[in-house]
Amino acid sequence: QVQLVESWGGLVQSGGSLRLSCTASGLTFDDYAMGWFRQAPGKEREAVSCVTWSGSSAYYADSVKGRFTISRDNAKNTVYLQMNSLKPEDTAMYYCAAEAHCEDMTTVQGLAVMARWIRFGYWGQGTQVTVSS
């Protein structure tokens, strides 16, 4: 049984930082690209970032580029999302996910690839991030 468990969300002031982590079990971790999505109340789930199985390539949504950094430790079956310079609009439930492929989500092709994650990927239960102004 595949399990993805996110942790280290929380409440932070605007301009602050958080580091989310997600530990996977029940799958061969380095067979999968790993990613982070978020969903704010009343909005659709959106891709934030993803990293290829080897960690050699990472992609980001334009809204977080330059502020967020994704990384993975295949020895620990864990993926991280370092979030700096947080803004109130970053407030959302953040979900970890695993799927076969990861591509540049700022392109039409990449959006189609990331849409597959929502339909076919493995998902965690989410961790809440709240940024106060």
Contacts in CASP RR format, 6 or more apart in sequence:
PFRMAT RR
TARGET T0000
AUTHOR 0000-0000-0000
METHOD contacts of the structure
MODEL  1
QVQLVESWGGLVQSGGSLRLSCTASGLTFDDYAMGWFRQAPGKEREAVSC
VTWSGSSAYYADSVKGRFTISRDNAKNTVYLQMNSLKPEDTAMYYCAAEA
HCEDMTTVQGLAVMARWIRFGYWGQGTQVTVSS
1 26 0 8 1.000
2 24 0 8 1.000
2 25 0 8 1.000
2 26 0 8 1.000
2 27 0 8 1.000
2 98 0 8 1.000
2 122 0 8 1.000
3 24 0 8 1.000
3 25 0 8 1.000
3 26 0 8 1.000
3 124 0 8 1.000
4 22 0 8 1.000
4 23 0 8 1.000
4 24 0 8 1.000
4 96 0 8 1.000
4 97 0 8 1.000
4 98 0 8 1.000
4 122 0 8 1.000
4 123 0 8 1.000
4 124 0 8 1.000
5 22 0 8 1.000
5 23 0 8 1.000
5 24 0 8 1.000
5 96 0 8 1.000
5 124 0 8 1.000
5 125 0 8 1.000
6 20 0 8 1.000
6 21 0 8 1.000
6 22 0 8 1.000
6 94 0 8 1.000
6 95 0 8 1.000
6 96 0 8 1.000
6 124 0 8 1.000
6 125 0 8 1.000
6 126 0 8 1.000
6 127 0 8 1.000
7 20 0 8 1.000
7 21 0 8 1.000
7 22 0 8 1.000
7 23 0 8 1.000
7 127 0 8 1.000
8 18 0 8 1.000
8 19 0 8 1.000
8 20 0 8 1.000
8 21 0 8 1.000
8 127 0 8 1.000
9 18 0 8 1.000
9 20 0 8 1.000
9 94 0 8 1.000
9 127 0 8 1.000
9 128 0 8 1.000
9 129 0 8 1.000
10 18 0 8 1.000
10 127 0 8 1.000
10 128 0 8 1.000
10 129 0 8 1.000
10 130 0 8 1.000
11 130 0 8 1.000
11 131 0 8 1.000
11 132 0 8 1.000
12 18 0 8 1.000
12 86 0 8 1.000
12 129 0 8 1.000
12 130 0 8 1.000
12 131 0 8 1.000
12 132 0 8 1.000
13 131 0 8 1.000
13 132 0 8 1.000
14 86 0 8 1.000
14 87 0 8 1.000
14 88 0 8 1.000
14 131 0 8 1.000
14 132 0 8 1.000
14 133 0 8 1.000
15 84 0 8 1.000
15 85 0 8 1.000
15 86 0 8 1.000
15 87 0 8 1.000
15 131 0 8 1.000
16 84 0 8 1.000
16 85 0 8 1.000
16 86 0 8 1.000
16 131 0 8 1.000
17 82 0 8 1.000
17 83 0 8 1.000
17 84 0 8 1.000
17 85 0 8 1.000
17 86 0 8 1.000
18 83 0 8 1.000
18 86 0 8 1.000
18 129 0 8 1.000
19 80 0 8 1.000
19 81 0 8 1.000
19 82 0 8 1.000
19 83 0 8 1.000
20 36 0 8 1.000
20 80 0 8 1.000
20 81 0 8 1.000
20 83 0 8 1.000
20 94 0 8 1.000
20 96 0 8 1.000
20 127 0 8 1.000
20 129 0 8 1.000
21 78 0 8 1.000
21 79 0 8 1.000
21 80 0 8 1.000
21 81 0 8 1.000
22 34 0 8 1.000
22 36 0 8 1.000
22 78 0 8 1.000
22 79 0 8 1.000
22 80 0 8 1.000
22 96 0 8 1.000
22 124 0 8 1.000
23 76 0 8 1.000
23 77 0 8 1.000
23 78 0 8 1.000
24 32 0 8 1.000
24 34 0 8 1.000
24 77 0 8 1.000
24 78 0 8 1.000
24 79 0 8 1.000
24 96 0 8 1.000
24 98 0 8 1.000
24 122 0 8 1.000
25 77 0 8 1.000
27 98 0 8 1.000
27 122 0 8 1.000
29 74 0 8 1.000
29 77 0 8 1.000
30 53 0 8 1.000
30 54 0 8 1.000
30 74 0 8 1.000
31 53 0 8 1.000
32 53 0 8 1.000
32 98 0 8 1.000
32 99 0 8 1.000
32 100 0 8 1.000
32 122 0 8 1.000
33 50 0 8 1.000
33 51 0 8 1.000
33 52 0 8 1.000
33 53 0 8 1.000
33 98 0 8 1.000
33 99 0 8 1.000
33 100 0 8 1.000
33 101 0 8 1.000
33 102 0 8 1.000
34 50 0 8 1.000
34 51 0 8 1.000
34 70 0 8 1.000
34 72 0 8 1.000
34 79 0 8 1.000
34 96 0 8 1.000
34 97 0 8 1.000
34 98 0 8 1.000
34 102 0 8 1.000
35 47 0 8 1.000
35 48 0 8 1.000
35 49 0 8 1.000
35 50 0 8 1.000
35 51 0 8 1.000
35 70 0 8 1.000
35 79 0 8 1.000
35 96 0 8 1.000
35 97 0 8 1.000
35 98 0 8 1.000
35 99 0 8 1.000
35 102 0 8 1.000
35 117 0 8 1.000
36 47 0 8 1.000
36 48 0 8 1.000
36 49 0 8 1.000
36 50 0 8 1.000
36 70 0 8 1.000
36 79 0 8 1.000
36 81 0 8 1.000
36 94 0 8 1.000
36 95 0 8 1.000
36 96 0 8 1.000
36 97 0 8 1.000
37 45 0 8 1.000
37 46 0 8 1.000
37 47 0 8 1.000
37 48 0 8 1.000
37 94 0 8 1.000
37 95 0 8 1.000
37 97 0 8 1.000
37 117 0 8 1.000
37 118 0 8 1.000
38 45 0 8 1.000
38 46 0 8 1.000
38 48 0 8 1.000
38 90 0 8 1.000
38 92 0 8 1.000
38 93 0 8 1.000
38 94 0 8 1.000
38 95 0 8 1.000
38 129 0 8 1.000
39 45 0 8 1.000
39 46 0 8 1.000
39 92 0 8 1.000
39 93 0 8 1.000
39 95 0 8 1.000
40 91 0 8 1.000
40 92 0 8 1.000
40 93 0 8 1.000
43 92 0 8 1.000
45 95 0 8 1.000
45 118 0 8 1.000
46 61 0 8 1.000
47 61 0 8 1.000
47 105 0 8 1.000
47 111 0 8 1.000
47 114 0 8 1.000
47 117 0 8 1.000
48 60 0 8 1.000
48 61 0 8 1.000
48 64 0 8 1.000
48 68 0 8 1.000
48 81 0 8 1.000
48 94 0 8 1.000
49 58 0 8 1.000
49 59 0 8 1.000
49 60 0 8 1.000
49 61 0 8 1.000
49 64 0 8 1.000
49 68 0 8 1.000
49 70 0 8 1.000
49 81 0 8 1.000
50 58 0 8 1.000
50 59 0 8 1.000
50 70 0 8 1.000
50 102 0 8 1.000
50 103 0 8 1.000
50 105 0 8 1.000
50 114 0 8 1.000
50 117 0 8 1.000
51 57 0 8 1.000
51 58 0 8 1.000
51 59 0 8 1.000
51 70 0 8 1.000
51 71 0 8 1.000
51 72 0 8 1.000
51 79 0 8 1.000
51 102 0 8 1.000
52 58 0 8 1.000
52 102 0 8 1.000
53 74 0 8 1.000
55 71 0 8 1.000
55 72 0 8 1.000
57 102 0 8 1.000
58 69 0 8 1.000
58 70 0 8 1.000
58 71 0 8 1.000
59 102 0 8 1.000
59 103 0 8 1.000
59 104 0 8 1.000
59 105 0 8 1.000
59 106 0 8 1.000
60 66 0 8 1.000
60 68 0 8 1.000
60 70 0 8 1.000
60 105 0 8 1.000
60 106 0 8 1.000
61 105 0 8 1.000
61 106 0 8 1.000
62 106 0 8 1.000
63 89 0 8 1.000
64 83 0 8 1.000
64 90 0 8 1.000
67 83 0 8 1.000
67 84 0 8 1.000
67 85 0 8 1.000
67 86 0 8 1.000
68 81 0 8 1.000
68 82 0 8 1.000
68 83 0 8 1.000
68 84 0 8 1.000
69 81 0 8 1.000
69 82 0 8 1.000
69 84 0 8 1.000
70 79 0 8 1.000
70 80 0 8 1.000
70 81 0 8 1.000
70 82 0 8 1.000
71 79 0 8 1.000
71 80 0 8 1.000
71 82 0 8 1.000
72 78 0 8 1.000
72 79 0 8 1.000
72 80 0 8 1.000
73 79 0 8 1.000
73 80 0 8 1.000
79 96 0 8 1.000
81 94 0 8 1.000
83 90 0 8 1.000
83 129 0 8 1.000
86 129 0 8 1.000
86 131 0 8 1.000
87 131 0 8 1.000
88 131 0 8 1.000
88 132 0 8 1.000
88 133 0 8 1.000
89 131 0 8 1.000
90 129 0 8 1.000
90 131 0 8 1.000
91 129 0 8 1.000
91 130 0 8 1.000
91 131 0 8 1.000
92 128 0 8 1.000
92 129 0 8 1.000
93 126 0 8 1.000
93 127 0 8 1.000
93 128 0 8 1.000
93 129 0 8 1.000
94 126 0 8 1.000
94 127 0 8 1.000
94 128 0 8 1.000
94 129 0 8 1.000
95 123 0 8 1.000
95 124 0 8 1.000
95 125 0 8 1.000
95 126 0 8 1.000
96 123 0 8 1.000
96 124 0 8 1.000
96 126 0 8 1.000
97 117 0 8 1.000
97 121 0 8 1.000
97 122 0 8 1.000
97 123 0 8 1.000
97 124 0 8 1.000
98 121 0 8 1.000
98 122 0 8 1.000
99 116 0 8 1.000
99 117 0 8 1.000
99 120 0 8 1.000
99 121 0 8 1.000
99 122 0 8 1.000
101 113 0 8 1.000
101 116 0 8 1.000
102 113 0 8 1.000
103 109 0 8 1.000
103 110 0 8 1.000
103 113 0 8 1.000
103 114 0 8 1.000
104 110 0 8 1.000
105 111 0 8 1.000
105 113 0 8 1.000
105 114 0 8 1.000
END
